[in-house]
Amino acid sequence: MEYIILAPCVTAKTRELRLRGKIDILKAEKALPPEADILALTEVFLSAAYKGKPFSIYPSGKIIVKDSDGEEAKALLREMFALLEKRGCLSE
């Protein structure tokens, strides 16, 4: 599945990954590893702490990592994408 990584604001320490597909956030909640802490799950988004960083995952295909930028953020986003893809949480 194709995706792009964006820096939504040059002053914010966030990075965003956007998919061409959708994310099933109910499946994503169950697919996250045990060391991930679920902070909130609503119809609109899933918020989780993973590897010490807050993530927001949206059904529209957007994944945001906060308090991280540069290569660290890109690596974390790629890792989260691979995890969700491997566990069947993504759809076209």
PyMOL Python script that loads the backbone (N, CA, C, O; Angstrom):
from pymol import cmd

cmd.read_pdbstr("""\
ATOM      1  N   MET A   1       0.845  -1.171   0.000  1.00  0.00           N
ATOM      2  CA  MET A   1       0.000   0.000   0.000  1.00  0.00           C
ATOM      3  C   MET A   1       0.896   1.242   0.000  1.00  0.00           C
ATOM      4  O   MET A   1       1.925   1.272   0.676  1.00  0.00           O
ATOM      5  N   GLU A   2       0.512   2.231  -0.737  1.00  0.00           N
ATOM      6  CA  GLU A   2       1.288   3.468  -0.828  1.00  0.00           C
ATOM      7  C   GLU A   2       0.998   4.405   0.332  1.00  0.00           C
ATOM      8  O   GLU A   2      -0.113   4.443   0.861  1.00  0.00           O
ATOM      9  N   TYR A   3       2.026   5.164   0.719  1.00  0.00           N
ATOM     10  CA  TYR A   3       1.857   6.186   1.737  1.00  0.00           C
ATOM     11  C   TYR A   3       2.870   7.292   1.517  1.00  0.00           C
ATOM     12  O   TYR A   3       3.848   7.122   0.789  1.00  0.00           O
ATOM     13  N   ILE A   4       2.621   8.445   2.164  1.00  0.00           N
ATOM     14  CA  ILE A   4       3.583   9.542   2.170  1.00  0.00           C
ATOM     15  C   ILE A   4       3.759   9.987   3.614  1.00  0.00           C
ATOM     16  O   ILE A   4       2.853   9.829   4.433  1.00  0.00           O
ATOM     17  N   ILE A   5       4.929  10.545   3.926  1.00  0.00           N
ATOM     18  CA  ILE A   5       5.205  11.086   5.251  1.00  0.00           C
ATOM     19  C   ILE A   5       5.338  12.590   5.118  1.00  0.00           C
ATOM     20  O   ILE A   5       6.096  13.086   4.285  1.00  0.00           O
ATOM     21  N   LEU A   6       4.589  13.317   5.953  1.00  0.00           N
ATOM     22  CA  LEU A   6       4.544  14.769   5.896  1.00  0.00           C
ATOM     23  C   LEU A   6       4.988  15.373   7.220  1.00  0.00           C
ATOM     24  O   LEU A   6       4.907  14.733   8.268  1.00  0.00           O
ATOM     25  N   ALA A   7       5.453  16.602   7.158  1.00  0.00           N
ATOM     26  CA  ALA A   7       5.706  17.403   8.346  1.00  0.00           C
ATOM     27  C   ALA A   7       4.648  18.496   8.351  1.00  0.00           C
ATOM     28  O   ALA A   7       4.820  19.510   7.675  1.00  0.00           O
ATOM     29  N   PRO A   8       3.542  18.319   9.106  1.00  0.00           N
ATOM     30  CA  PRO A   8       2.424  19.247   9.014  1.00  0.00           C
ATOM     31  C   PRO A   8       2.755  20.681   9.409  1.00  0.00           C
ATOM     32  O   PRO A   8       2.114  21.612   8.923  1.00  0.00           O
ATOM     33  N   CYS A   9       3.729  20.875  10.270  1.00  0.00           N
ATOM     34  CA  CYS A   9       4.097  22.225  10.695  1.00  0.00           C
ATOM     35  C   CYS A   9       5.594  22.233  10.984  1.00  0.00           C
ATOM     36  O   CYS A   9       6.094  21.348  11.678  1.00  0.00           O
ATOM     37  N   VAL A  10       6.297  23.201  10.471  1.00  0.00           N
ATOM     38  CA  VAL A  10       7.746  23.210  10.643  1.00  0.00           C
ATOM     39  C   VAL A  10       8.158  23.457  12.086  1.00  0.00           C
ATOM     40  O   VAL A  10       9.279  23.115  12.461  1.00  0.00           O
ATOM     41  N   THR A  11       7.295  24.036  12.904  1.00  0.00           N
ATOM     42  CA  THR A  11       7.653  24.282  14.298  1.00  0.00           C
ATOM     43  C   THR A  11       7.189  23.184  15.239  1.00  0.00           C
ATOM     44  O   THR A  11       7.690  23.091  16.359  1.00  0.00           O
ATOM     45  N   ALA A  12       6.251  22.355  14.820  1.00  0.00           N
ATOM     46  CA  ALA A  12       5.745  21.271  15.676  1.00  0.00           C
ATOM     47  C   ALA A  12       6.629  20.042  15.553  1.00  0.00           C
ATOM     48  O   ALA A  12       7.151  19.745  14.479  1.00  0.00           O
ATOM     49  N   LYS A  13       6.790  19.337  16.649  1.00  0.00           N
ATOM     50  CA  LYS A  13       7.558  18.093  16.617  1.00  0.00           C
ATOM     51  C   LYS A  13       6.619  16.934  16.349  1.00  0.00           C
ATOM     52  O   LYS A  13       6.430  16.061  17.197  1.00  0.00           O
ATOM     53  N   THR A  14       6.033  16.933  15.158  1.00  0.00           N
ATOM     54  CA  THR A  14       5.153  15.846  14.749  1.00  0.00           C
ATOM     55  C   THR A  14       5.480  15.465  13.316  1.00  0.00           C
ATOM     56  O   THR A  14       6.038  16.249  12.549  1.00  0.00           O
ATOM     57  N   ARG A  15       5.119  14.253  12.987  1.00  0.00           N
ATOM     58  CA  ARG A  15       5.176  13.791  11.604  1.00  0.00           C
ATOM     59  C   ARG A  15       3.897  13.013  11.349  1.00  0.00           C
ATOM     60  O   ARG A  15       3.302  12.434  12.258  1.00  0.00           O
ATOM     61  N   GLU A  16       3.495  13.017  10.100  1.00  0.00           N
ATOM     62  CA  GLU A  16       2.243  12.389   9.713  1.00  0.00           C
ATOM     63  C   GLU A  16       2.478  11.461   8.540  1.00  0.00           C
ATOM     64  O   GLU A  16       3.172  11.812   7.586  1.00  0.00           O
ATOM     65  N   LEU A  17       1.891  10.262   8.614  1.00  0.00           N
ATOM     66  CA  LEU A  17       1.914   9.311   7.517  1.00  0.00           C
ATOM     67  C   LEU A  17       0.491   9.223   6.994  1.00  0.00           C
ATOM     68  O   LEU A  17      -0.451   9.006   7.758  1.00  0.00           O
ATOM     69  N   ARG A  18       0.340   9.394   5.670  1.00  0.00           N
ATOM     70  CA  ARG A  18      -0.994   9.292   5.058  1.00  0.00           C
ATOM     71  C   ARG A  18      -1.001   8.144   4.061  1.00  0.00           C
ATOM     72  O   ARG A  18      -0.151   8.045   3.176  1.00  0.00           O
ATOM     73  N   LEU A  19      -1.998   7.280   4.241  1.00  0.00           N
ATOM     74  CA  LEU A  19      -2.179   6.132   3.357  1.00  0.00           C
ATOM     75  C   LEU A  19      -3.171   6.467   2.262  1.00  0.00           C
ATOM     76  O   LEU A  19      -3.979   7.386   2.398  1.00  0.00           O
ATOM     77  N   ARG A  20      -3.104   5.723   1.189  1.00  0.00           N
ATOM     78  CA  ARG A  20      -4.144   5.824   0.160  1.00  0.00           C
ATOM     79  C   ARG A  20      -5.365   5.007   0.564  1.00  0.00           C
ATOM     80  O   ARG A  20      -6.424   5.129  -0.050  1.00  0.00           O
ATOM     81  N   GLY A  21      -5.225   4.185   1.580  1.00  0.00           N
ATOM     82  CA  GLY A  21      -6.313   3.337   2.037  1.00  0.00           C
ATOM     83  C   GLY A  21      -6.861   3.792   3.374  1.00  0.00           C
ATOM     84  O   GLY A  21      -6.654   4.929   3.800  1.00  0.00           O
ATOM     85  N   LYS A  22      -7.563   2.883   4.024  1.00  0.00           N
ATOM     86  CA  LYS A  22      -8.219   3.143   5.309  1.00  0.00           C
ATOM     87  C   LYS A  22      -7.601   2.275   6.397  1.00  0.00           C
ATOM     88  O   LYS A  22      -6.934   1.279   6.118  1.00  0.00           O
ATOM     89  N   ILE A  23      -7.841   2.678   7.651  1.00  0.00           N
ATOM     90  CA  ILE A  23      -7.375   1.915   8.812  1.00  0.00           C
ATOM     91  C   ILE A  23      -8.583   1.529   9.650  1.00  0.00           C
ATOM     92  O   ILE A  23      -9.406   2.379   9.991  1.00  0.00           O
ATOM     93  N   ASP A  24      -8.688   0.258   9.980  1.00  0.00           N
ATOM     94  CA  ASP A  24      -9.727  -0.209  10.893  1.00  0.00           C
ATOM     95  C   ASP A  24      -9.184  -0.014  12.305  1.00  0.00           C
ATOM     96  O   ASP A  24      -8.366  -0.805  12.775  1.00  0.00           O
ATOM     97  N   ILE A  25      -9.641   1.045  12.983  1.00  0.00           N
ATOM     98  CA  ILE A  25      -9.059   1.361  14.286  1.00  0.00           C
ATOM     99  C   ILE A  25      -9.471   0.362  15.378  1.00  0.00           C
ATOM    100  O   ILE A  25      -8.773   0.236  16.384  1.00  0.00           O
ATOM    101  N   LEU A  26     -10.581  -0.340  15.197  1.00  0.00           N
ATOM    102  CA  LEU A  26     -10.940  -1.380  16.162  1.00  0.00           C
ATOM    103  C   LEU A  26      -9.966  -2.553  16.072  1.00  0.00           C
ATOM    104  O   LEU A  26      -9.551  -3.108  17.089  1.00  0.00           O
ATOM    105  N   LYS A  27      -9.607  -2.923  14.840  1.00  0.00           N
ATOM    106  CA  LYS A  27      -8.590  -3.968  14.654  1.00  0.00           C
ATOM    107  C   LYS A  27      -7.230  -3.464  15.138  1.00  0.00           C
ATOM    108  O   LYS A  27      -6.465  -4.211  15.748  1.00  0.00           O
ATOM    109  N   ALA A  28      -6.938  -2.193  14.863  1.00  0.00           N
ATOM    110  CA  ALA A  28      -5.650  -1.620  15.261  1.00  0.00           C
ATOM    111  C   ALA A  28      -5.476  -1.662  16.772  1.00  0.00           C
ATOM    112  O   ALA A  28      -4.383  -1.941  17.265  1.00  0.00           O
ATOM    113  N   GLU A  29      -6.549  -1.386  17.507  1.00  0.00           N
ATOM    114  CA  GLU A  29      -6.466  -1.421  18.968  1.00  0.00           C
ATOM    115  C   GLU A  29      -6.017  -2.803  19.443  1.00  0.00           C
ATOM    116  O   GLU A  29      -5.182  -2.918  20.339  1.00  0.00           O
ATOM    117  N   LYS A  30      -6.576  -3.843  18.836  1.00  0.00           N
ATOM    118  CA  LYS A  30      -6.230  -5.213  19.226  1.00  0.00           C
ATOM    119  C   LYS A  30      -4.873  -5.648  18.676  1.00  0.00           C
ATOM    120  O   LYS A  30      -4.237  -6.548  19.225  1.00  0.00           O
ATOM    121  N   ALA A  31      -4.430  -5.009  17.590  1.00  0.00           N
ATOM    122  CA  ALA A  31      -3.186  -5.404  16.926  1.00  0.00           C
ATOM    123  C   ALA A  31      -1.944  -4.795  17.564  1.00  0.00           C
ATOM    124  O   ALA A  31      -0.837  -5.294  17.365  1.00  0.00           O
ATOM    125  N   LEU A  32      -2.118  -3.722  18.327  1.00  0.00           N
ATOM    126  CA  LEU A  32      -0.949  -3.088  18.934  1.00  0.00           C
ATOM    127  C   LEU A  32      -0.297  -4.045  19.928  1.00  0.00           C
ATOM    128  O   LEU A  32      -0.988  -4.808  20.602  1.00  0.00           O
ATOM    129  N   PRO A  33       1.030  -4.006  20.019  1.00  0.00           N
ATOM    130  CA  PRO A  33       1.723  -4.921  20.925  1.00  0.00           C
ATOM    131  C   PRO A  33       1.410  -4.607  22.391  1.00  0.00           C
ATOM    132  O   PRO A  33       0.956  -3.507  22.707  1.00  0.00           O
ATOM    133  N   PRO A  34       1.648  -5.565  23.280  1.00  0.00           N
ATOM    134  CA  PRO A  34       1.324  -5.376  24.705  1.00  0.00           C
ATOM    135  C   PRO A  34       2.001  -4.167  25.347  1.00  0.00           C
ATOM    136  O   PRO A  34       1.465  -3.597  26.298  1.00  0.00           O
ATOM    137  N   GLU A  35       3.158  -3.770  24.849  1.00  0.00           N
ATOM    138  CA  GLU A  35       3.853  -2.622  25.453  1.00  0.00           C
ATOM    139  C   GLU A  35       3.245  -1.278  25.047  1.00  0.00           C
ATOM    140  O   GLU A  35       3.635  -0.243  25.585  1.00  0.00           O
ATOM    141  N   ALA A  36       2.307  -1.278  24.119  1.00  0.00           N
ATOM    142  CA  ALA A  36       1.608  -0.048  23.727  1.00  0.00           C
ATOM    143  C   ALA A  36       0.476   0.222  24.720  1.00  0.00           C
ATOM    144  O   ALA A  36      -0.256  -0.690  25.105  1.00  0.00           O
ATOM    145  N   ASP A  37       0.345   1.466  25.120  1.00  0.00           N
ATOM    146  CA  ASP A  37      -0.733   1.862  26.024  1.00  0.00           C
ATOM    147  C   ASP A  37      -1.825   2.551  25.217  1.00  0.00           C
ATOM    148  O   ASP A  37      -1.556   3.546  24.544  1.00  0.00           O
ATOM    149  N   ILE A  38      -3.046   2.041  25.271  1.00  0.00           N
ATOM    150  CA  ILE A  38      -4.181   2.682  24.611  1.00  0.00           C
ATOM    151  C   ILE A  38      -4.609   3.847  25.498  1.00  0.00           C
ATOM    152  O   ILE A  38      -4.960   3.648  26.661  1.00  0.00           O
ATOM    153  N   LEU A  39      -4.581   5.053  24.955  1.00  0.00           N
ATOM    154  CA  LEU A  39      -4.953   6.245  25.707  1.00  0.00           C
ATOM    155  C   LEU A  39      -6.411   6.618  25.486  1.00  0.00           C
ATOM    156  O   LEU A  39      -7.080   7.090  26.405  1.00  0.00           O
ATOM    157  N   ALA A  40      -6.907   6.408  24.267  1.00  0.00           N
ATOM    158  CA  ALA A  40      -8.305   6.720  23.949  1.00  0.00           C
ATOM    159  C   ALA A  40      -8.690   5.991  22.669  1.00  0.00           C
ATOM    160  O   ALA A  40      -7.875   5.812  21.764  1.00  0.00           O
ATOM    161  N   LEU A  41      -9.945   5.577  22.616  1.00  0.00           N
ATOM    162  CA  LEU A  41     -10.505   4.981  21.409  1.00  0.00           C
ATOM    163  C   LEU A  41     -11.900   5.546  21.240  1.00  0.00           C
ATOM    164  O   LEU A  41     -12.776   5.331  22.078  1.00  0.00           O
ATOM    165  N   THR A  42     -12.101   6.268  20.151  1.00  0.00           N
ATOM    166  CA  THR A  42     -13.413   6.830  19.834  1.00  0.00           C
ATOM    167  C   THR A  42     -13.754   6.425  18.408  1.00  0.00           C
ATOM    168  O   THR A  42     -12.980   5.719  17.760  1.00  0.00           O
ATOM    169  N   GLU A  43     -14.886   6.858  17.923  1.00  0.00           N
ATOM    170  CA  GLU A  43     -15.239   6.603  16.527  1.00  0.00           C
ATOM    171  C   GLU A  43     -14.329   7.375  15.584  1.00  0.00           C
ATOM    172  O   GLU A  43     -14.202   7.030  14.409  1.00  0.00           O
ATOM    173  N   VAL A  44     -13.699   8.418  16.101  1.00  0.00           N
ATOM    174  CA  VAL A  44     -12.915   9.330  15.275  1.00  0.00           C
ATOM    175  C   VAL A  44     -11.433   8.961  15.219  1.00  0.00           C
ATOM    176  O   VAL A  44     -10.800   9.125  14.176  1.00  0.00           O
ATOM    177  N   PHE A  45     -10.874   8.469  16.313  1.00  0.00           N
ATOM    178  CA  PHE A  45      -9.449   8.146  16.316  1.00  0.00           C
ATOM    179  C   PHE A  45      -9.094   7.190  17.442  1.00  0.00           C
ATOM    180  O   PHE A  45      -9.863   6.974  18.379  1.00  0.00           O
ATOM    181  N   LEU A  46      -7.884   6.617  17.311  1.00  0.00           N
ATOM    182  CA  LEU A  46      -7.268   5.787  18.343  1.00  0.00           C
ATOM    183  C   LEU A  46      -6.013   6.519  18.787  1.00  0.00           C
ATOM    184  O   LEU A  46      -5.178   6.882  17.959  1.00  0.00           O
ATOM    185  N   SER A  47      -5.877   6.734  20.074  1.00  0.00           N
ATOM    186  CA  SER A  47      -4.687   7.374  20.622  1.00  0.00           C
ATOM    187  C   SER A  47      -3.940   6.332  21.446  1.00  0.00           C
ATOM    188  O   SER A  47      -4.529   5.657  22.290  1.00  0.00           O
ATOM    189  N   ALA A  48      -2.634   6.205  21.195  1.00  0.00           N
ATOM    190  CA  ALA A  48      -1.833   5.209  21.903  1.00  0.00           C
ATOM    191  C   ALA A  48      -0.425   5.732  22.125  1.00  0.00           C
ATOM    192  O   ALA A  48       0.078   6.542  21.347  1.00  0.00           O
ATOM    193  N   ALA A  49       0.201   5.267  23.186  1.00  0.00           N
ATOM    194  CA  ALA A  49       1.611   5.540  23.439  1.00  0.00           C
ATOM    195  C   ALA A  49       2.374   4.282  23.039  1.00  0.00           C
ATOM    196  O   ALA A  49       2.065   3.179  23.490  1.00  0.00           O
ATOM    197  N   TYR A  50       3.374   4.470  22.187  1.00  0.00           N
ATOM    198  CA  TYR A  50       4.164   3.348  21.690  1.00  0.00           C
ATOM    199  C   TYR A  50       5.612   3.786  21.625  1.00  0.00           C
ATOM    200  O   TYR A  50       5.934   4.801  21.007  1.00  0.00           O
ATOM    201  N   LYS A  51       6.483   3.024  22.260  1.00  0.00           N
ATOM    202  CA  LYS A  51       7.905   3.342  22.322  1.00  0.00           C
ATOM    203  C   LYS A  51       8.139   4.745  22.867  1.00  0.00           C
ATOM    204  O   LYS A  51       9.023   5.469  22.409  1.00  0.00           O
ATOM    205  N   GLY A  52       7.324   5.115  23.859  1.00  0.00           N
ATOM    206  CA  GLY A  52       7.493   6.394  24.533  1.00  0.00           C
ATOM    207  C   GLY A  52       6.978   7.609  23.778  1.00  0.00           C
ATOM    208  O   GLY A  52       7.203   8.742  24.203  1.00  0.00           O
ATOM    209  N   LYS A  53       6.292   7.387  22.665  1.00  0.00           N
ATOM    210  CA  LYS A  53       5.779   8.498  21.853  1.00  0.00           C
ATOM    211  C   LYS A  53       4.267   8.366  21.682  1.00  0.00           C
ATOM    212  O   LYS A  53       3.759   7.258  21.512  1.00  0.00           O
ATOM    213  N   PRO A  54       3.540   9.496  21.727  1.00  0.00           N
ATOM    214  CA  PRO A  54       2.097   9.447  21.490  1.00  0.00           C
ATOM    215  C   PRO A  54       1.777   9.367  19.997  1.00  0.00           C
ATOM    216  O   PRO A  54       2.334  10.102  19.181  1.00  0.00           O
ATOM    217  N   PHE A  55       0.870   8.460  19.670  1.00  0.00           N
ATOM    218  CA  PHE A  55       0.406   8.270  18.299  1.00  0.00           C
ATOM    219  C   PHE A  55      -1.087   8.537  18.236  1.00  0.00           C
ATOM    220  O   PHE A  55      -1.815   8.241  19.183  1.00  0.00           O
ATOM    221  N   SER A  56      -1.543   9.095  17.128  1.00  0.00           N
ATOM    222  CA  SER A  56      -2.967   9.200  16.817  1.00  0.00           C
ATOM    223  C   SER A  56      -3.172   8.478  15.491  1.00  0.00           C
ATOM    224  O   SER A  56      -2.464   8.732  14.516  1.00  0.00           O
ATOM    225  N   ILE A  57      -4.156   7.572  15.467  1.00  0.00           N
ATOM    226  CA  ILE A  57      -4.438   6.763  14.278  1.00  0.00           C
ATOM    227  C   ILE A  57      -5.888   7.022  13.883  1.00  0.00           C
ATOM    228  O   ILE A  57      -6.794   6.893  14.707  1.00  0.00           O
ATOM    229  N   TYR A  58      -6.104   7.388  12.618  1.00  0.00           N
ATOM    230  CA  TYR A  58      -7.422   7.775  12.134  1.00  0.00           C
ATOM    231  C   TYR A  58      -7.924   6.797  11.075  1.00  0.00           C
ATOM    232  O   TYR A  58      -7.127   6.297  10.281  1.00  0.00           O
ATOM    233  N   PRO A  59      -9.228   6.512  11.045  1.00  0.00           N
ATOM    234  CA  PRO A  59      -9.795   5.616  10.038  1.00  0.00           C
ATOM    235  C   PRO A  59      -9.551   6.090   8.606  1.00  0.00           C
ATOM    236  O   PRO A  59      -9.524   5.276   7.684  1.00  0.00           O
ATOM    237  N   SER A  60      -9.375   7.381   8.412  1.00  0.00           N
ATOM    238  CA  SER A  60      -9.166   7.933   7.075  1.00  0.00           C
ATOM    239  C   SER A  60      -7.824   7.530   6.473  1.00  0.00           C
ATOM    240  O   SER A  60      -7.588   7.761   5.287  1.00  0.00           O
ATOM    241  N   GLY A  61      -6.937   6.929   7.277  1.00  0.00           N
ATOM    242  CA  GLY A  61      -5.644   6.496   6.775  1.00  0.00           C
ATOM    243  C   GLY A  61      -4.496   7.375   7.223  1.00  0.00           C
ATOM    244  O   GLY A  61      -3.435   7.384   6.598  1.00  0.00           O
ATOM    245  N   LYS A  62      -4.700   8.113   8.298  1.00  0.00           N
ATOM    246  CA  LYS A  62      -3.665   9.018   8.792  1.00  0.00           C
ATOM    247  C   LYS A  62      -3.118   8.488  10.114  1.00  0.00           C
ATOM    248  O   LYS A  62      -3.870   8.083  11.000  1.00  0.00           O
ATOM    249  N   ILE A  63      -1.777   8.501  10.227  1.00  0.00           N
ATOM    250  CA  ILE A  63      -1.096   8.136  11.469  1.00  0.00           C
ATOM    251  C   ILE A  63      -0.190   9.312  11.830  1.00  0.00           C
ATOM    252  O   ILE A  63       0.608   9.758  11.006  1.00  0.00           O
ATOM    253  N   ILE A  64      -0.309   9.806  13.040  1.00  0.00           N
ATOM    254  CA  ILE A  64       0.510  10.932  13.495  1.00  0.00           C
ATOM    255  C   ILE A  64       1.323  10.480  14.697  1.00  0.00           C
ATOM    256  O   ILE A  64       0.792   9.853  15.613  1.00  0.00           O
ATOM    257  N   VAL A  65       2.612  10.799  14.691  1.00  0.00           N
ATOM    258  CA  VAL A  65       3.455  10.601  15.866  1.00  0.00           C
ATOM    259  C   VAL A  65       3.833  11.991  16.370  1.00  0.00           C
ATOM    260  O   VAL A  65       4.231  12.864  15.600  1.00  0.00           O
ATOM    261  N   LYS A  66       3.698  12.173  17.688  1.00  0.00           N
ATOM    262  CA  LYS A  66       3.960  13.471  18.307  1.00  0.00           C
ATOM    263  C   LYS A  66       5.243  13.415  19.124  1.00  0.00           C
ATOM    264  O   LYS A  66       5.743  12.337  19.444  1.00  0.00           O
ATOM    265  N   ASP A  67       5.766  14.583  19.454  1.00  0.00           N
ATOM    266  CA  ASP A  67       6.988  14.706  20.255  1.00  0.00           C
ATOM    267  C   ASP A  67       8.175  14.006  19.604  1.00  0.00           C
ATOM    268  O   ASP A  67       9.054  13.480  20.286  1.00  0.00           O
ATOM    269  N   SER A  68       8.184  14.008  18.281  1.00  0.00           N
ATOM    270  CA  SER A  68       9.263  13.374  17.534  1.00  0.00           C
ATOM    271  C   SER A  68       9.339  14.026  16.159  1.00  0.00           C
ATOM    272  O   SER A  68       8.321  14.399  15.577  1.00  0.00           O
ATOM    273  N   ASP A  69      10.546  14.156  15.658  1.00  0.00           N
ATOM    274  CA  ASP A  69      10.680  14.690  14.304  1.00  0.00           C
ATOM    275  C   ASP A  69      11.877  14.054  13.618  1.00  0.00           C
ATOM    276  O   ASP A  69      12.571  13.229  14.212  1.00  0.00           O
ATOM    277  N   GLY A  70      12.116  14.425  12.403  1.00  0.00           N
ATOM    278  CA  GLY A  70      13.258  13.928  11.648  1.00  0.00           C
ATOM    279  C   GLY A  70      13.207  12.440  11.398  1.00  0.00           C
ATOM    280  O   GLY A  70      12.137  11.855  11.228  1.00  0.00           O
ATOM    281  N   GLU A  71      14.377  11.838  11.377  1.00  0.00           N
ATOM    282  CA  GLU A  71      14.507  10.418  11.041  1.00  0.00           C
ATOM    283  C   GLU A  71      13.875   9.513  12.092  1.00  0.00           C
ATOM    284  O   GLU A  71      13.341   8.456  11.757  1.00  0.00           O
ATOM    285  N   GLU A  72      13.929   9.916  13.360  1.00  0.00           N
ATOM    286  CA  GLU A  72      13.303   9.114  14.415  1.00  0.00           C
ATOM    287  C   GLU A  72      11.805   8.977  14.137  1.00  0.00           C
ATOM    288  O   GLU A  72      11.258   7.877  14.215  1.00  0.00           O
ATOM    289  N   ALA A  73      11.148  10.079  13.817  1.00  0.00           N
ATOM    290  CA  ALA A  73       9.709  10.060  13.548  1.00  0.00           C
ATOM    291  C   ALA A  73       9.398   9.218  12.320  1.00  0.00           C
ATOM    292  O   ALA A  73       8.446   8.438  12.332  1.00  0.00           O
ATOM    293  N   LYS A  74      10.175   9.363  11.278  1.00  0.00           N
ATOM    294  CA  LYS A  74       9.954   8.572  10.065  1.00  0.00           C
ATOM    295  C   LYS A  74      10.083   7.085  10.354  1.00  0.00           C
ATOM    296  O   LYS A  74       9.280   6.285   9.873  1.00  0.00           O
ATOM    297  N   ALA A  75      11.083   6.714  11.135  1.00  0.00           N
ATOM    298  CA  ALA A  75      11.279   5.298  11.477  1.00  0.00           C
ATOM    299  C   ALA A  75      10.108   4.773  12.304  1.00  0.00           C
ATOM    300  O   ALA A  75       9.644   3.657  12.069  1.00  0.00           O
ATOM    301  N   LEU A  76       9.625   5.553  13.265  1.00  0.00           N
ATOM    302  CA  LEU A  76       8.486   5.137  14.081  1.00  0.00           C
ATOM    303  C   LEU A  76       7.222   4.988  13.242  1.00  0.00           C
ATOM    304  O   LEU A  76       6.458   4.043  13.435  1.00  0.00           O
ATOM    305  N   LEU A  77       6.998   5.910  12.320  1.00  0.00           N
ATOM    306  CA  LEU A  77       5.824   5.829  11.446  1.00  0.00           C
ATOM    307  C   LEU A  77       5.889   4.602  10.540  1.00  0.00           C
ATOM    308  O   LEU A  77       4.889   3.909  10.356  1.00  0.00           O
ATOM    309  N   ARG A  78       7.051   4.337   9.983  1.00  0.00           N
ATOM    310  CA  ARG A  78       7.206   3.149   9.133  1.00  0.00           C
ATOM    311  C   ARG A  78       6.969   1.869   9.937  1.00  0.00           C
ATOM    312  O   ARG A  78       6.360   0.919   9.445  1.00  0.00           O
ATOM    313  N   GLU A  79       7.455   1.858  11.171  1.00  0.00           N
ATOM    314  CA  GLU A  79       7.269   0.692  12.031  1.00  0.00           C
ATOM    315  C   GLU A  79       5.783   0.487  12.350  1.00  0.00           C
ATOM    316  O   GLU A  79       5.287  -0.638  12.293  1.00  0.00           O
ATOM    317  N   MET A  80       5.074   1.573  12.685  1.00  0.00           N
ATOM    318  CA  MET A  80       3.644   1.466  12.979  1.00  0.00           C
ATOM    319  C   MET A  80       2.874   1.023  11.735  1.00  0.00           C
ATOM    320  O   MET A  80       1.978   0.183  11.825  1.00  0.00           O
ATOM    321  N   PHE A  81       3.219   1.585  10.578  1.00  0.00           N
ATOM    322  CA  PHE A  81       2.576   1.189   9.323  1.00  0.00           C
ATOM    323  C   PHE A  81       2.772  -0.306   9.082  1.00  0.00           C
ATOM    324  O   PHE A  81       1.811  -1.012   8.780  1.00  0.00           O
ATOM    325  N   ALA A  82       3.998  -0.791   9.212  1.00  0.00           N
ATOM    326  CA  ALA A  82       4.294  -2.205   8.968  1.00  0.00           C
ATOM    327  C   ALA A  82       3.521  -3.100   9.937  1.00  0.00           C
ATOM    328  O   ALA A  82       3.015  -4.151   9.541  1.00  0.00           O
ATOM    329  N   LEU A  83       3.428  -2.693  11.187  1.00  0.00           N
ATOM    330  CA  LEU A  83       2.699  -3.464  12.183  1.00  0.00           C
ATOM    331  C   LEU A  83       1.222  -3.550  11.820  1.00  0.00           C
ATOM    332  O   LEU A  83       0.635  -4.632  11.855  1.00  0.00           O
ATOM    333  N   LEU A  84       0.617  -2.414  11.471  1.00  0.00           N
ATOM    334  CA  LEU A  84      -0.808  -2.401  11.109  1.00  0.00           C
ATOM    335  C   LEU A  84      -1.071  -3.187   9.826  1.00  0.00           C
ATOM    336  O   LEU A  84      -2.079  -3.883   9.708  1.00  0.00           O
ATOM    337  N   GLU A  85      -0.160  -3.068   8.875  1.00  0.00           N
ATOM    338  CA  GLU A  85      -0.311  -3.800   7.614  1.00  0.00           C
ATOM    339  C   GLU A  85      -0.220  -5.298   7.847  1.00  0.00           C
ATOM    340  O   GLU A  85      -1.044  -6.065   7.348  1.00  0.00           O
ATOM    341  N   LYS A  86       0.792  -5.711   8.610  1.00  0.00           N
ATOM    342  CA  LYS A  86       1.023  -7.137   8.882  1.00  0.00           C
ATOM    343  C   LYS A  86      -0.150  -7.774   9.619  1.00  0.00           C
ATOM    344  O   LYS A  86      -0.450  -8.951   9.419  1.00  0.00           O
ATOM    345  N   ARG A  87      -0.813  -6.994  10.473  1.00  0.00           N
ATOM    346  CA  ARG A  87      -1.903  -7.547  11.288  1.00  0.00           C
ATOM    347  C   ARG A  87      -3.288  -7.315  10.687  1.00  0.00           C
ATOM    348  O   ARG A  87      -4.300  -7.501  11.363  1.00  0.00           O
ATOM    349  N   GLY A  88      -3.333  -6.907   9.412  1.00  0.00           N
ATOM    350  CA  GLY A  88      -4.600  -6.838   8.677  1.00  0.00           C
ATOM    351  C   GLY A  88      -5.512  -5.677   9.025  1.00  0.00           C
ATOM    352  O   GLY A  88      -6.732  -5.795   8.914  1.00  0.00           O
ATOM    353  N   CYS A  89      -4.945  -4.563   9.441  1.00  0.00           N
ATOM    354  CA  CYS A  89      -5.750  -3.406   9.848  1.00  0.00           C
ATOM    355  C   CYS A  89      -5.985  -2.413   8.711  1.00  0.00           C
ATOM    356  O   CYS A  89      -6.734  -1.451   8.879  1.00  0.00           O
ATOM    357  N   LEU A  90      -5.358  -2.633   7.565  1.00  0.00           N
ATOM    358  CA  LEU A  90      -5.446  -1.682   6.455  1.00  0.00           C
ATOM    359  C   LEU A  90      -6.324  -2.233   5.341  1.00  0.00           C
ATOM    360  O   LEU A  90      -6.383  -3.443   5.120  1.00  0.00           O
ATOM    361  N   SER A  91      -7.002  -1.332   4.646  1.00  0.00           N
ATOM    362  CA  SER A  91      -7.808  -1.720   3.494  1.00  0.00           C
ATOM    363  C   SER A  91      -7.705  -0.640   2.425  1.00  0.00           C
ATOM    364  O   SER A  91      -7.365   0.508   2.710  1.00  0.00           O
ATOM    365  N   GLU A  92      -8.002  -1.024   1.210  1.00  0.00           N
ATOM    366  CA  GLU A  92      -7.917  -0.091   0.075  1.00  0.00           C
ATOM    367  C   GLU A  92      -9.022   0.915   0.108  1.00  0.00           C
ATOM    368  O   GLU A  92      -9.102   1.774  -0.771  1.00  0.00           O
TER     369      GLU A  92
END
""", "prot")
cmd.dss("prot")
cmd.show_as("cartoon", "prot")
cmd.util.cbc("prot")
cmd.orient("prot")
